[in-house]
Amino acid sequence: MPDIITVTAKEYSVGTDGAERVYNVTGTADDAAALSAAAQAAPAAVSATVGDKTYQFNFKSVSVEEVFVDEDLPEECLWEATVRYASPDDEEREAGESSWAFDTGGGTQHIVKSRSATVYKPTGDPVTLAGGANIGDKGDSVEGVDIYVPACNVTRTFYVDDEKVTDAYRDRVAALTGRVNSEEFLGRAPGEVLFLGSSGSQRGRGDWEIAFRVAIGENVEDAQIPTGELDGEDPVMITYSKTAWQYLDGKYETSVADNEMVQILKRVTIHTVYPSDDLNKLDPDWESEVPQA
């Protein structure tokens, strides 16, 4: 007996740049059937008055999210479908095209030692430590502080023909999530690009709008970090290299200087915390580099 699928309107929101209709879809355990039912139930266009102006929006895309699914009980399954509408004046991209978006809000890094520091005491002149000093030095531990560091989050949206978005393709993309590029990708050296994942929805014309998100950092070579000790008047430094998404950890030992307990950096360890893979497997169209300013 075929599934009896029911689509029920749940929510509706509208703004000056588009609208959304949310539906409950019941009666099937198949996501493709739920998506198709929602697309057929939704109107091809909607209009709404905001203030004293009336806006017309055309069907743009539909996506479904699982709420409850049991393949043995399709009549009890529940999906939430979101249908999006956009202004007909908006640019409609064709399958095979893509668009870019980015933000440079940066990431955070926990550091325990500053680049330089100035020490003030009750008597005497201030002393500048060119090699920096421990931040939050408690004598037997160093607390450190979180700082902003350069990072660029890039989103590239592809418009893909329906026949290319297979289960095997979705599995491949899912398996690459949380991995760092092992080969050059987007013009960046191995180790600089972290794939954060993707999201896709089927458009009214049947093709797919898929957004891929990556974070881009910089590899460092022969960087130096002060240990807190001096060789004469010069700070003792540890030199290290790391890729953008490796984690740097320091080992400290307690020492006494000027009758104060301080933490001295004895070594640094570079940890690899993300697996690597060839991110070019995401899609052959990822050939062009990130647009330059």
TADA-V612243 format. One record per helix or strand of 2 or more residues. SS is the DSSP state (h for helix, s for strand). FROM is the first residue (numbers start at 0). TO is the last residue. If there is no record, write none. Layout:
BEGIN
ss=(SS:SS)
from=(FROM:FROM)
to=(TO:TO)
END
This chain:
BEGIN
ss=(s:s:h:s:s:h:s:s:s:s:s:s:s:h:h:s:s:s:s:s:s:s:s:h)
from=(5:17:30:44:52:73:77:97:106:116:126:144:151:161:166:179:192:207:219:233:246:259:275:278)
to=(13:25:40:49:67:75:86:102:110:118:128:148:159:163:175:180:202:215:230:241:256:270:276:281)
END
